[in-house]
Amino acid sequence: MIEFMCKRGRDENDFSLGENAVHIDKADEELQKISFRFFYFFSRFEFALKENKYLKRYNPGETAEASWGKFVESFKDSYQISPYAQGLIDLRVKKQVVDKSGDIVWKVINLDGTQSDLEKVKIALNGLRNNLFHGGKHGDQEVDDVARNKDLLKTAVEVLIELAEFSGLDNDLRREY
């Protein structure tokens, strides 16, 4: 696969999609580091959930998937929202939705009716992860705001660390592998 890519003239910094090339080396270096840090801690947190049996399914042969829902259910009554977690909620994570005309637009994730602060934090963290991994990164003034994105990512990392410490998952979050 790599040999094939090299023959076509691509290198590790070329993520070309036709005329609209995205070069990772031209992205804001701090944003790159913060994004990696967020993905690292998010994936480590989900690893810690699995290690501590917060799983979606327990049947033999089933895929082992982290269950944020079971985590929230276990800790929602004892969780007290921190300034970082409140800050994440206040930054109003958005998601892409289809509007009435069929266009994809950004909309603030609705947390009305959410039962607990921990559930709100979970929704915000997962929404941020999904936006970074799956969502388009354009089309909305706030979504295009690099400073806001840095604030979201930095705040989310702090929240993940706090959640791990609060719930006793910090050893698995920080364990070397």
SULCOR-V78821 format. One record per residue. D_LAST is the distance of its C-alpha to the last C-alpha in Angstrom with 1 decimal. Layout:
d_last=[D_LAST,D_LAST]
This chain:
d_last=[27.4,26.5,29.7,31.7,30.5,31.4,34.8,35.4,34.9,31.6,29.0,25.5,27.2,29.8,29.2,32.9,34.5,38.0,40.0,37.5,34.8,31.8,30.3,26.9,28.1,31.0,29.0,28.9,26.0,25.3,25.2,22.7,20.4,21.0,20.6,17.2,16.2,17.7,16.0,12.6,13.5,15.5,12.8,10.4,13.7,14.5,11.2,12.3,15.8,15.0,13.1,16.3,18.6,20.0,20.8,23.7,24.6,24.3,26.3,25.1,24.3,23.9,21.1,18.5,19.0,18.3,21.7,22.4,25.9,25.0,23.0,26.1,28.4,26.7,26.8,29.6,32.3,30.5,28.9,30.8,30.3,29.2,30.7,27.6,27.7,31.5,31.1,28.9,31.6,34.3,32.9,33.8,31.2,33.1,32.9,34.9,37.7,40.8,44.0,47.5,48.3,45.2,43.4,39.8,39.7,37.4,38.0,36.5,34.5,36.9,35.7,39.2,39.4,35.7,35.8,33.3,31.7,28.3,29.3,30.5,27.2,25.3,27.9,27.6,23.8,23.9,27.0,25.4,22.4,25.0,27.2,24.6,23.4,26.8,29.6,32.1,31.8,35.5,38.8,38.6,39.3,36.5,34.0,34.9,34.7,31.9,32.3,32.0,28.9,27.3,28.4,27.1,23.6,23.4,24.9,22.6,19.4,21.2,22.2,18.7,17.6,20.9,20.6,17.3,19.0,22.2,20.9,18.6,15.4,14.2,11.9,9.9,10.5,9.2,6.4,3.8,0.0]
